């Protein structure tokens, strides 16, 4: 059982999907033609050279940071300014996550803990706690192949 409105909408969607497939084919053809050109080969070569330089930059930047921090740590009276490099001090925390959860629960800081929603929902479906309402909700799923509806547009 289907409605005329849904059938017409499916026909329109089928036509758009057909058009998209045709456009994908055209784009792949043009891409193949372009990739066969000298210009594309030059473009690829330029991209490869650029990627090498980008990688070299990243490696050198990391090396500079590491050497500057080593120098900073080795000095009795370290400077935080090395011209083009500044040393910034950040406060970091190192802790065991289970200890942190236990602390939050023991000291009434449960609001700091984030709910694993998907995990909770799996458990809630089985345990059915009083505060959870379980309901069924209809959702429409459109078939991948709806080409049979194309003839509706021809009518």
Secondary structure, DSSP 8 states (H G I E B T S, - for coil): ---HHHHHHHHHHHHHHHHHHHHHHHHHHHHHHHHTSHHHHHHHHHHHHHHHHHHHHHHHHHHHHHHHHHHHHH-SS--SB-SS-B----------HHHHHHHHHHTT-GGGS---HHHHHHHHHHH--TT------------S--GGGHHHHH-
